[in-house]
Amino acid sequence: MDSPSPNPRRRLKARSGFLKRQTIALYLAMRHPATPWYAKVLAALVVAYALSPIDLIPDPIPVLGYLDDLVIVPLGLLAVRWMIPRAVLDECLRQADRGVTIARAWLWAGAIVVATLWLAALAALALWTWRRLGH
């Protein structure tokens, strides 16, 4: 007899917990003095985006709406992890396991980053449309 398939809700909760732990570890790593500056910059962008209450691709858009949650954030986390020294990352993961929390200001920072990207995209579209219409 086949073993029952894992509960999808349990798998999703485990995945969510894993991403939360990784995000907190990156937050801690970007504040660590041994992290290279370029990793700190990318980590700040990834953490801000991951914690943003606004998505780059809104969730109501079918399929694409969850693309950022399923692909963009994990790829950003993975890219930054490669840039951080292993000892620093291990230390930050241990701190994340002890229940360190992220300052609420990062929620706002993420929202500002995403809102700025949307405004820039809308401005570019408006400029392109204006030029196409011959003004």
Helices and strands as residue ranges (DSSP letters): H 8-30, H 37-51, G 64-66, H 67-67, I 68-72, H 73-83, H 86-97, H 105-132
